[in-house]
Amino acid sequence: TQLLEQSPQFLSIQEGENLTVYCNSSSVFSSLQWYRQEPGEGPVLLVTVVTGGEVKKLKRLTFQFGDARKDSSLHITAAQPGDTGLYLCAGDRGLLDSWGKLQFGAGTQVVVTP
Amino acid sequence: NAGVTQTPKFRILKIGQSMTLQCTQDMNHNYMYWYRQDPGMGLKLIYYSVGAGITDKGEVPNGYNVSRSTTEDFPLRLELAAPSQTSVYFCASSNGQGGGYTFGSGTRLTVV
């Protein structure tokens, strides 16, 4: 079982549409990170959120950390084909899981068609 | 900036063979990790290291071994390869202070 559950598993949308990806857990995290992975490459860090209720924006991407630090969401406005990729959330449980280890969700595959 | 470099990119092994996946980083990160990625399963931690000479098991260590003789290098050894080890392997490093991981581009391993 995954400590972090991501939904949906797959999302296919048209260019210009909006989308939201969710990352949920019953555990509390000291921080949560979002990565994007393209075929044949390793994941690339997009953002880290550390404070409950925190909202961070990266151009058309908006990341939110839940008030209780158990969940997060990624919202993409006016998606473009370049947003296509596997989006992974990863949580750091701090002292519960020392040595800076991250727990990863299974990922959400996003496909944006022109 | 090379970041994290993994070799080889692809490899096919026969059952029972052994091999070493190489990983090196040039960011002077103390923390290094090996993950395997299987479709729909996310990233599973195999082994990790918090500095030269210090390693520990992750979630799925069976069939693998690691060493960390320098800060830069963290090779992963597969002994007696099995079909269950067919996967994509990623090496990553971090400063261990919440700054995020830097991943290599992966090694796609097939055991036949």
Interface residues (C-beta under 8 A of the other chain):
Chain A: Q2 Q9 S30 S31 Q33 Y35 G40 E41 G42 P43 V44 L45 T48 V50 L88 A90 D92 W99 G100 K101 L102 F104 G105 A106 G107
Chain B: V4 Y31 Y33 Y35 G40 M41 G42 L43 L45 Y48 V50 D56 G58 F90 A92 S94 G96 Q97 G98 G99 G100 Y101 T102 F103 G104 S105 G106
